[in-house]
Amino acid sequence: MNADQLADVVAGVSDPEIDVGLRDLGVLRSVSLTDGRIRVHLTPTRLSCPAVGEIARRVRAALAEAAPGHGIEVVWERGAWQPAAVTAAGRDALRRGGYRVAGTAPRCPYCDSEDVEQAGRFGGAVCKVPYDCRGCGSTFDVIGTAGCNAMLPTPVRGGSR
């Protein structure tokens, strides 16, 4: 397999918190293959993301199945994720899951109403802001807010084998 094929394998791995592939969520940065070693660069959607261990485990498992015998290194680039990195397919998948992505005026993912009201400062995580829709009465989160992209000075390496 070449690096592009390996990147497609990683792209098919879903985030455990939000059922969206890592490429469509904007988490997958790059995959390289050098001397039998696969290096995957990912960026979490927020600093201190509790799912980084599970994501790394899923990535290693998918790559080990697709390219047995290769060493695998997962490199986390903290603070690099931006809402703009979410693909159109990722935005559609998030909308179907009851989320919207920051960067535009919030609209209800269920009825598409603009008649929404912020319901608090933080949702289930610091980068999720809860909203209520006055149109259909649903609640939803907008992801990709200020808590997502706090910066660390250097990438964090982990998940090697």
Buried (B, 14 or more C-beta within 10 A) or exposed (E): BEBEEBBBBBBBBBBEBBEBBBBBBBBBBEBEBEEEEBBBBBBBBBBEBEBBEEBBBBBBEBBBEBBEEBEBBBBBBBBBBBBEBBBEEBBBBBBEEBBBBBBEEBBBBBEEBEEBEEBEEEBEBBBBBBBBBEBEEBBBBBBBBEBBBEEEEEBEEEBEE
